[in-house]
Amino acid sequence: MGLQRSGSRASTEAMVSLFDEGPFAPCPAPFNLAAHVLAAGQKTLEKDALVLLSRNGSKSWSFAELTHAVLNAAQGLLDVGLRPDDILVMRLGNTVEFPIVFLAALAAGMVPVPTSPALTTAETKTIFETVSPAAVVRDPALACAYHPNTVTIDMLTSHGRKSMAEFQMGDPDRLGYIVFTSGTSSTPRAVAHAHRAIWARQMMFDHWYALRGDDRLMHAGAFNWTYTLGTGLLDPWTKGATALIPAPDTGPEMLPGLMAVHKATIFAAAPGVYRQMLARAPKIEAPSLRHGLSAGEPLARSTRAQWTAATRTDIYEAFGMSECSTFVSQSPLRDAEPETMGRPQPGRRVALVKNGKPVPRGETGTVAVSRNDPGLMLGYYGAPEATAQKMEGSWFLTGDLAVMDKSGAFIYQGRNDDMINAGGIRVSPLEIERVLIGCEGIEAIAVTEVEIKADTRVIAAFYTGPAPLDESTLHAYVEDKLARYKHPRLYIHKPALPFSANGKIQRRKLQAGFERLS
């Protein structure tokens, strides 16, 4: 698995926040992302590749049907005049056509650009200006800027087509697909990935999922969310496993029943879905379930405990980003490490750096991935300067902060731009949140910095619960749990906290709302 190194080097690396057990096996060439995803299923063509779960029953697609749908749609793209290397923006809803068109474009050598259905017309116009697509495939119900070459699903799904497209094989380092990320700038960045990105995802199979070919992986997200696309669909298919996806009208209260009926072995969701589901179902009977997966934001200790009590299984978290997917994770192969992000996956070279060098263990550094990681993006499309800003020496900087403990596990400290300046000392809001979530009467918590008057900022804790709590009780609760400079000055009860569509807390909305009222 790893490369053998000299004792002096190993001794040196044990003192700093660096993980390097040797590189992952190189991607074969020629290569095609879609061909790789569908290859395992060719050995079990009649097996269910996808099952769409609904209160009115279910609908399934075998690997034979999935492969036919992908290559049929790929030929449809060629029939409407598109060619390899053309960029295709996807404006599709939460339907099975989303992953089919994504794989079809890749199979034909085109470059799909999946987009969120929630985007406005103006936002899609910005995307068109950024990537200059040859065409857009769209659902007429979704907002979309004008494009002279619009393709509909009906144009791609002909049942009378006499020939199917063939997989366009090529250099694994060539441009494969583009996804947009909010990043830290006001303008979304176009993250360009190579075909080889799917090859690198195999590092997650053992070291996050414990994924097997006989698994039935149920993902609670929408088809058109990249977390669902990768973890819920492409990865199970790559392994020859079955993907279970709830229909769009499925509420959290229905998930435990579907999990049991359809014999899900792995369940994946964002932390917010776990919270909503467990609030309605304190006991979940799912005999086939081995464990849950969580990503998107840190999982609250209380949510994990509730899940374990409800299912008698554990949840394993992973950390990643649009630029490199997930590369640090907890794993069923190790003892549970609920207080940490987990460890870098074998095959990765990951460090916590400052000024381009790994920091000593126990110190806070920026999570950084080797620029040679096979899962790392090619760069921000059309933005070489923005790409260069994320690079430092041999590292790609994520902008997230962590500490590596003596065992090699990472302890998340928040984003660079989430950090709070408390009397000149940088404090992670997550550290304060982890303490306060244990206080009786608090259901959800978000800590940030707010301005109470010009040039005066204090730590504020926004929380939800049945009723406002007495502030003296809250001050007393943190008294022996946090250093004085970490104590919130303000406690603000809210009916709800703002979360993004991906389940991440929006601290800036809390700041802006407070400061408008001040």
MARROMI-918182 format. One record per residue (C-alpha): residue number from 1; x negated, y negated, z negated; residue in three letters. Coordinates in steps of 0.25 Angstrom, whole numbers, plus 5000, padded with zeros to 4 digits. Layout:
num, east, north, up, residuo
NUM, X, Y, Z, Ala
...
***
This chain:
num, east, north, up, residuo
1, 5000, 5000, 5000, Met
2, 4989, 4990, 4996, Gly
3, 4975, 4987, 5000, Leu
4, 4964, 4991, 4991, Gln
5, 4956, 4979, 4986, Arg
6, 4943, 4978, 4978, Ser
7, 4944, 4977, 4963, Gly
8, 4939, 4963, 4962, Ser
9, 4950, 4958, 4972, Arg
10, 4961, 4966, 4965, Ala
11, 4956, 4960, 4951, Ser
12, 4956, 4946, 4957, Thr
13, 4970, 4948, 4962, Glu
14, 4975, 4953, 4949, Ala
15, 4972, 4940, 4943, Met
16, 4980, 4932, 4953, Val
17, 4994, 4931, 4959, Ser
18, 4992, 4939, 4971, Leu
19, 4998, 4952, 4977, Phe
20, 4991, 4959, 4988, Asp
21, 4991, 4974, 4989, Glu
22, 4988, 4974, 5004, Gly
23, 4996, 4971, 5017, Pro
24, 5009, 4978, 5021, Phe
25, 5008, 4987, 5033, Ala
26, 5007, 4979, 5046, Pro
27, 5019, 4977, 5055, Cys
28, 5019, 4987, 5067, Pro
29, 5019, 4981, 5081, Ala
30, 5026, 4979, 5090, Pro
31, 5038, 4976, 5080, Phe
32, 5052, 4971, 5080, Asn
33, 5059, 4967, 5067, Leu
34, 5073, 4973, 5072, Ala
35, 5067, 4986, 5077, Ala
36, 5060, 4988, 5063, His
37, 5073, 4985, 5055, Val
38, 5081, 4995, 5064, Leu
39, 5070, 5006, 5065, Ala
40, 5073, 5014, 5053, Ala
41, 5088, 5015, 5056, Gly
42, 5085, 5022, 5069, Gln
43, 5082, 5035, 5061, Lys
44, 5096, 5034, 5055, Thr
45, 5105, 5028, 5066, Leu
46, 5118, 5032, 5060, Glu
47, 5115, 5027, 5046, Lys
48, 5122, 5014, 5041, Asp
49, 5113, 5002, 5043, Ala
50, 5123, 4992, 5038, Leu
51, 5136, 4993, 5031, Val
52, 5144, 4980, 5029, Leu
53, 5152, 4981, 5016, Leu
54, 5166, 4975, 5015, Ser
55, 5178, 4976, 5006, Arg
56, 5185, 4982, 5017, Asn
57, 5175, 4993, 5020, Gly
58, 5162, 4993, 5027, Ser
59, 5156, 4993, 5041, Lys
60, 5143, 5000, 5044, Ser
61, 5132, 5000, 5055, Trp
62, 5123, 5011, 5057, Ser
63, 5108, 5009, 5061, Phe
64, 5112, 5014, 5075, Ala
65, 5123, 5003, 5076, Glu
66, 5114, 4992, 5070, Leu
67, 5103, 4995, 5080, Thr
68, 5113, 4995, 5091, His
69, 5119, 4982, 5086, Ala
70, 5105, 4975, 5085, Val
71, 5100, 4979, 5099, Leu
72, 5113, 4976, 5105, Asn
73, 5113, 4962, 5100, Ala
74, 5098, 4961, 5104, Ala
75, 5102, 4964, 5118, Gln
76, 5114, 4954, 5117, Gly
77, 5104, 4943, 5113, Leu
78, 5095, 4947, 5126, Leu
79, 5108, 4947, 5134, Asp
80, 5111, 4933, 5131, Val
81, 5098, 4928, 5136, Gly
82, 5089, 4928, 5123, Leu
83, 5075, 4933, 5124, Arg
84, 5064, 4938, 5114, Pro
85, 5058, 4927, 5105, Asp
86, 5071, 4919, 5107, Asp
87, 5076, 4913, 5093, Ile
88, 5090, 4916, 5089, Leu
89, 5097, 4909, 5078, Val
90, 5108, 4917, 5071, Met
91, 5121, 4910, 5066, Arg
92, 5128, 4922, 5061, Leu
93, 5137, 4925, 5049, Gly
94, 5137, 4936, 5039, Asn
95, 5139, 4948, 5048, Thr
96, 5131, 4960, 5053, Val
97, 5128, 4953, 5066, Glu
98, 5118, 4944, 5058, Phe
99, 5108, 4955, 5056, Pro
100, 5111, 4962, 5070, Ile
101, 5108, 4949, 5077, Val
102, 5095, 4946, 5069, Phe
103, 5090, 4960, 5072, Leu
104, 5095, 4959, 5087, Ala
105, 5087, 4946, 5089, Ala
106, 5074, 4952, 5083, Leu
107, 5076, 4965, 5091, Ala
108, 5077, 4957, 5104, Ala
109, 5064, 4949, 5100, Gly
110, 5072, 4936, 5097, Met
111, 5070, 4928, 5084, Val
112, 5083, 4928, 5076, Pro
113, 5086, 4916, 5066, Val
114, 5096, 4920, 5056, Pro
115, 5103, 4908, 5049, Thr
116, 5112, 4906, 5037, Ser
117, 5127, 4905, 5041, Pro
118, 5129, 4894, 5032, Ala
119, 5120, 4884, 5040, Leu
120, 5127, 4872, 5046, Thr
121, 5127, 4868, 5060, Thr
122, 5116, 4857, 5057, Ala
123, 5107, 4868, 5050, Glu
124, 5108, 4877, 5062, Thr
125, 5104, 4866, 5071, Lys
126, 5091, 4864, 5063, Thr
127, 5089, 4879, 5065, Ile
128, 5090, 4878, 5080, Phe
129, 5081, 4866, 5080, Glu
130, 5071, 4874, 5072, Thr
131, 5070, 4887, 5079, Val
132, 5076, 4883, 5093, Ser
133, 5084, 4896, 5095, Pro
134, 5087, 4902, 5109, Ala
135, 5101, 4905, 5104, Ala
136, 5110, 4906, 5092, Val
137, 5118, 4918, 5089, Val
138, 5130, 4913, 5081, Arg
139, 5143, 4916, 5074, Asp
140, 5153, 4904, 5078, Pro
141, 5158, 4903, 5064, Ala
142, 5144, 4898, 5059, Leu
143, 5139, 4884, 5060, Ala
144, 5129, 4882, 5071, Cys
145, 5122, 4871, 5079, Ala
146, 5124, 4872, 5094, Tyr
147, 5115, 4881, 5102, His
148, 5116, 4883, 5117, Pro
149, 5114, 4898, 5116, Asn
150, 5123, 4904, 5106, Thr
151, 5125, 4919, 5105, Val
152, 5137, 4926, 5099, Thr
153, 5138, 4939, 5092, Ile
154, 5147, 4944, 5103, Asp
155, 5136, 4942, 5113, Met
156, 5127, 4951, 5106, Leu
157, 5136, 4963, 5102, Thr
158, 5140, 4968, 5116, Ser
159, 5144, 4983, 5114, His
160, 5143, 4985, 5129, Gly
161, 5128, 4981, 5131, Arg
162, 5121, 4992, 5139, Lys
163, 5107, 4990, 5133, Ser
164, 5102, 4986, 5120, Met
165, 5090, 4978, 5117, Ala
166, 5076, 4984, 5113, Glu
167, 5068, 4979, 5101, Phe
168, 5058, 4969, 5106, Gln
169, 5045, 4973, 5099, Met
170, 5033, 4964, 5097, Gly
171, 5023, 4957, 5088, Asp
172, 5028, 4959, 5074, Pro
173, 5023, 4945, 5071, Asp
174, 5032, 4938, 5081, Arg
175, 5043, 4929, 5077, Leu
176, 5055, 4938, 5073, Gly
177, 5065, 4929, 5066, Tyr
178, 5067, 4916, 5059, Ile
179, 5075, 4913, 5046, Val
180, 5077, 4899, 5040, Phe
181, 5074, 4896, 5025, Thr
182, 5076, 4884, 5017, Ser
183, 5062, 4884, 5011, Gly
184, 5058, 4871, 5003, Thr
185, 5060, 4861, 5014, Ser
186, 5073, 4854, 5018, Ser
187, 5073, 4861, 5032, Thr
188, 5075, 4876, 5033, Pro
189, 5062, 4883, 5038, Arg
190, 5063, 4893, 5050, Ala
191, 5055, 4905, 5044, Val
192, 5050, 4913, 5056, Ala
193, 5047, 4928, 5054, His
194, 5040, 4939, 5062, Ala
195, 5046, 4952, 5065, His
196, 5036, 4958, 5055, Arg
197, 5044, 4952, 5044, Ala
198, 5053, 4964, 5043, Ile
199, 5041, 4973, 5042, Trp
200, 5036, 4966, 5030, Ala
201, 5050, 4968, 5023, Arg
202, 5046, 4982, 5021, Gln
203, 5038, 4978, 5009, Met
204, 5051, 4975, 5002, Met
205, 5057, 4989, 5004, Phe
206, 5049, 4996, 4993, Asp
207, 5045, 4983, 4985, His
208, 5059, 4977, 4984, Trp
209, 5070, 4986, 4989, Tyr
210, 5065, 5000, 4987, Ala
211, 5072, 5002, 5000, Leu
212, 5075, 5015, 5006, Arg
213, 5081, 5020, 5019, Gly
214, 5093, 5026, 5012, Asp
215, 5096, 5013, 5005, Asp
216, 5109, 5006, 5006, Arg
217, 5105, 4991, 5003, Leu
218, 5117, 4982, 5000, Met
219, 5114, 4967, 5002, His
220, 5124, 4957, 4997, Ala
221, 5120, 4945, 5006, Gly
222, 5126, 4941, 5020, Ala
223, 5120, 4947, 5033, Phe
224, 5115, 4933, 5037, Asn
225, 5106, 4931, 5024, Trp
226, 5092, 4934, 5026, Thr
227, 5091, 4941, 5013, Tyr
228, 5102, 4951, 5018, Thr
229, 5096, 4952, 5032, Leu
230, 5083, 4956, 5026, Gly
231, 5086, 4964, 5013, Thr
232, 5100, 4968, 5017, Gly
233, 5098, 4972, 5031, Leu
234, 5085, 4973, 5038, Leu
235, 5077, 4979, 5027, Asp
236, 5087, 4991, 5024, Pro
237, 5088, 4993, 5039, Trp
238, 5073, 4993, 5041, Thr
239, 5073, 5005, 5030, Lys
240, 5085, 5012, 5037, Gly
241, 5094, 5009, 5025, Ala
242, 5108, 5004, 5025, Thr
243, 5112, 4989, 5023, Ala
244, 5125, 4986, 5015, Leu
245, 5130, 4972, 5017, Ile
246, 5143, 4967, 5011, Pro
247, 5153, 4960, 5020, Ala
248, 5153, 4944, 5019, Pro
249, 5166, 4944, 5011, Asp
250, 5160, 4953, 5000, Thr
251, 5160, 4946, 4986, Gly
252, 5150, 4950, 4975, Pro
253, 5161, 4957, 4967, Glu
254, 5162, 4967, 4979, Met
255, 5147, 4971, 4980, Leu
256, 5146, 4981, 4969, Pro
257, 5157, 4989, 4975, Gly
258, 5151, 4989, 4988, Leu
259, 5137, 4993, 4983, Met
260, 5143, 5005, 4976, Ala
261, 5152, 5009, 4988, Val
262, 5141, 5008, 4998, His
263, 5131, 5014, 4990, Lys
264, 5121, 5003, 4990, Ala
265, 5107, 5007, 4985, Thr
266, 5101, 4993, 4985, Ile
267, 5109, 4979, 4983, Phe
268, 5103, 4966, 4987, Ala
269, 5108, 4952, 4984, Ala
270, 5104, 4938, 4980, Ala
271, 5105, 4936, 4965, Pro
272, 5117, 4928, 4966, Gly
273, 5125, 4940, 4972, Val
274, 5120, 4948, 4960, Tyr
275, 5125, 4938, 4950, Arg
276, 5139, 4937, 4957, Gln
277, 5140, 4952, 4958, Met
278, 5136, 4955, 4944, Leu
279, 5146, 4944, 4939, Ala
280, 5157, 4952, 4945, Arg
281, 5152, 4966, 4943, Ala
282, 5144, 4969, 4930, Pro
283, 5144, 4984, 4933, Lys
284, 5140, 4989, 4947, Ile
285, 5142, 5004, 4950, Glu
286, 5133, 5006, 4962, Ala
287, 5127, 5020, 4960, Pro
288, 5118, 5020, 4973, Ser
289, 5112, 5006, 4970, Leu
290, 5097, 5007, 4966, Arg
291, 5094, 4992, 4964, His
292, 5097, 4978, 4969, Gly
293, 5088, 4967, 4976, Leu
294, 5089, 4952, 4974, Ser
295, 5082, 4941, 4981, Ala
296, 5084, 4926, 4984, Gly
297, 5082, 4921, 4970, Glu
298, 5077, 4926, 4956, Pro
299, 5087, 4936, 4950, Leu
300, 5092, 4932, 4936, Ala
301, 5088, 4942, 4925, Arg
302, 5102, 4942, 4921, Ser
303, 5107, 4946, 4935, Thr
304, 5097, 4957, 4935, Arg
305, 5101, 4962, 4922, Ala
306, 5116, 4962, 4926, Gln
307, 5113, 4970, 4939, Trp
308, 5105, 4981, 4931, Thr
309, 5117, 4982, 4921, Ala
310, 5127, 4983, 4932, Ala
311, 5120, 4992, 4942, Thr
312, 5109, 4999, 4933, Arg
313, 5099, 4995, 4944, Thr
314, 5089, 4983, 4946, Asp
315, 5088, 4971, 4955, Ile
316, 5075, 4969, 4962, Tyr
317, 5071, 4955, 4967, Glu
318, 5063, 4950, 4978, Ala
319, 5056, 4936, 4981, Phe
320, 5054, 4931, 4996, Gly
321, 5058, 4921, 5005, Met
322, 5062, 4918, 5020, Ser
323, 5047, 4917, 5024, Glu
324, 5043, 4931, 5018, Cys
325, 5055, 4938, 5014, Ser
326, 5053, 4945, 5000, Thr
327, 5039, 4949, 4996, Phe
328, 5040, 4949, 4981, Val
329, 5050, 4958, 4974, Ser
330, 5054, 4967, 4963, Gln
331, 5055, 4982, 4967, Ser
332, 5061, 4995, 4962, Pro
333, 5048, 5001, 4963, Leu
334, 5043, 4994, 4951, Arg
335, 5048, 4991, 4937, Asp
336, 5058, 4980, 4937, Ala
337, 5052, 4966, 4936, Glu
338, 5064, 4957, 4934, Pro
339, 5057, 4945, 4929, Glu
340, 5048, 4944, 4942, Thr
341, 5050, 4942, 4957, Met
342, 5043, 4956, 4958, Gly
343, 5030, 4958, 4965, Arg
344, 5025, 4956, 4979, Pro
345, 5028, 4968, 4988, Gln
346, 5016, 4976, 4992, Pro
347, 5011, 4972, 5006, Gly
348, 5012, 4958, 5002, Arg
349, 5001, 4948, 4998, Arg
350, 5008, 4938, 4989, Val
351, 5002, 4928, 4979, Ala
352, 5006, 4917, 4970, Leu
353, 4997, 4905, 4974, Val
354, 4993, 4891, 4971, Lys
355, 4984, 4883, 4980, Asn
356, 4983, 4895, 4990, Gly
357, 4978, 4905, 4979, Lys
358, 4985, 4915, 4970, Pro
359, 4987, 4910, 4956, Val
360, 4983, 4918, 4944, Pro
361, 4994, 4928, 4939, Arg
362, 5003, 4921, 4929, Gly
363, 5002, 4908, 4936, Glu
364, 5013, 4902, 4945, Thr
365, 5010, 4902, 4960, Gly
366, 5017, 4901, 4973, Thr
367, 5022, 4914, 4979, Val
368, 5014, 4916, 4992, Ala
369, 5014, 4927, 5002, Val
370, 5002, 4930, 5011, Ser
371, 5003, 4924, 5025, Arg
372, 5000, 4937, 5031, Asn
373, 5013, 4944, 5025, Asp
374, 5020, 4951, 5036, Pro
375, 5033, 4946, 5030, Gly
376, 5029, 4931, 5030, Leu
377, 5036, 4922, 5040, Met
378, 5028, 4918, 5053, Leu
379, 5031, 4903, 5048, Gly
380, 5042, 4893, 5049, Tyr
381, 5046, 4892, 5063, Tyr
382, 5042, 4880, 5070, Gly
383, 5036, 4874, 5057, Ala
384, 5021, 4877, 5056, Pro
385, 5019, 4866, 5046, Glu
386, 5030, 4871, 5037, Ala
387, 5024, 4885, 5038, Thr
388, 5010, 4880, 5035, Ala
389, 5015, 4873, 5022, Gln
390, 5019, 4887, 5016, Lys
391, 5005, 4893, 5019, Met
392, 4994, 4891, 5009, Glu
393, 4981, 4899, 5013, Gly
394, 4985, 4914, 5015, Ser
395, 4998, 4912, 5008, Trp
396, 5013, 4908, 5012, Phe
397, 5018, 4900, 5000, Leu
398, 5033, 4903, 4996, Thr
399, 5035, 4891, 4987, Gly
400, 5039, 4901, 4976, Asp
401, 5032, 4901, 4963, Leu
402, 5029, 4914, 4954, Ala
403, 5020, 4920, 4944, Val
404, 5013, 4933, 4945, Met
405, 5013, 4941, 4932, Asp
406, 5002, 4951, 4928, Lys
407, 5010, 4962, 4935, Ser
408, 5010, 4955, 4948, Gly
409, 5025, 4952, 4948, Ala
410, 5029, 4938, 4952, Phe
411, 5038, 4929, 4943, Ile
412, 5045, 4919, 4951, Tyr
413, 5044, 4904, 4946, Gln
414, 5053, 4897, 4957, Gly
415, 5051, 4889, 4969, Arg
416, 5040, 4878, 4970, Asn
417, 5052, 4868, 4972, Asp
418, 5060, 4874, 4961, Asp
419, 5050, 4872, 4950, Met
420, 5053, 4862, 4939, Ile
421, 5043, 4852, 4934, Asn
422, 5045, 4852, 4919, Ala
423, 5036, 4842, 4912, Gly
424, 5026, 4844, 4923, Gly
425, 5027, 4859, 4921, Ile
426, 5033, 4867, 4933, Arg
427, 5044, 4877, 4928, Val
428, 5052, 4887, 4936, Ser
429, 5067, 4886, 4935, Pro
430, 5068, 4901, 4936, Leu
431, 5060, 4902, 4923, Glu
432, 5071, 4894, 4916, Ile
433, 5082, 4900, 4923, Glu
434, 5077, 4914, 4919, Arg
435, 5079, 4910, 4904, Val
436, 5092, 4903, 4905, Leu
437, 5099, 4914, 4913, Ile
438, 5098, 4922, 4900, Gly
439, 5106, 4912, 4892, Cys
440, 5121, 4916, 4889, Glu
441, 5131, 4908, 4897, Gly
442, 5122, 4905, 4909, Ile
443, 5126, 4913, 4921, Glu
444, 5116, 4906, 4931, Ala
445, 5105, 4896, 4930, Ile
446, 5097, 4887, 4938, Ala
447, 5086, 4878, 4933, Val
448, 5080, 4866, 4940, Thr
449, 5075, 4852, 4938, Glu
450, 5084, 4840, 4939, Val
451, 5082, 4825, 4938, Glu
452, 5089, 4818, 4926, Ile
453, 5084, 4804, 4929, Lys
454, 5073, 4798, 4938, Ala
455, 5060, 4806, 4937, Asp
456, 5066, 4815, 4926, Thr
457, 5068, 4829, 4929, Arg
458, 5072, 4840, 4919, Val
459, 5075, 4855, 4920, Ile
460, 5090, 4858, 4921, Ala
461, 5097, 4872, 4920, Ala
462, 5110, 4873, 4928, Phe
463, 5118, 4885, 4924, Tyr
464, 5131, 4892, 4926, Thr
465, 5139, 4899, 4915, Gly
466, 5153, 4900, 4909, Pro
467, 5152, 4887, 4902, Ala
468, 5141, 4876, 4899, Pro
469, 5132, 4880, 4888, Leu
470, 5127, 4872, 4876, Asp
471, 5114, 4865, 4880, Glu
472, 5108, 4867, 4866, Ser
473, 5111, 4882, 4868, Thr
474, 5103, 4882, 4882, Leu
475, 5092, 4874, 4876, His
476, 5090, 4884, 4864, Ala
477, 5091, 4896, 4874, Tyr
478, 5078, 4891, 4882, Val
479, 5071, 4886, 4869, Glu
480, 5063, 4899, 4867, Asp
481, 5063, 4904, 4881, Lys
482, 5057, 4892, 4889, Leu
483, 5046, 4882, 4886, Ala
484, 5052, 4868, 4883, Arg
485, 5048, 4862, 4896, Tyr
486, 5056, 4873, 4903, Lys
487, 5069, 4870, 4896, His
488, 5080, 4864, 4904, Pro
489, 5084, 4850, 4900, Arg
490, 5098, 4851, 4906, Leu
491, 5108, 4863, 4907, Tyr
492, 5119, 4861, 4917, Ile
493, 5131, 4870, 4918, His
494, 5136, 4873, 4932, Lys
495, 5148, 4880, 4938, Pro
496, 5139, 4886, 4948, Ala
497, 5124, 4885, 4953, Leu
498, 5121, 4882, 4967, Pro
499, 5115, 4894, 4975, Phe
500, 5111, 4895, 4990, Ser
501, 5118, 4905, 4999, Ala
502, 5106, 4914, 4996, Asn
503, 5108, 4914, 4981, Gly
504, 5097, 4904, 4977, Lys
505, 5099, 4894, 4967, Ile
506, 5099, 4879, 4973, Gln
507, 5092, 4871, 4962, Arg
508, 5091, 4859, 4970, Arg
509, 5107, 4858, 4971, Lys
510, 5107, 4859, 4956, Leu
511, 5097, 4847, 4955, Gln
512, 5104, 4839, 4966, Ala
513, 5118, 4841, 4959, Gly
514, 5112, 4837, 4945, Phe
515, 5105, 4825, 4950, Glu
516, 5117, 4820, 4958, Arg
517, 5125, 4820, 4945, Leu
518, 5114, 4814, 4936, Ser
***
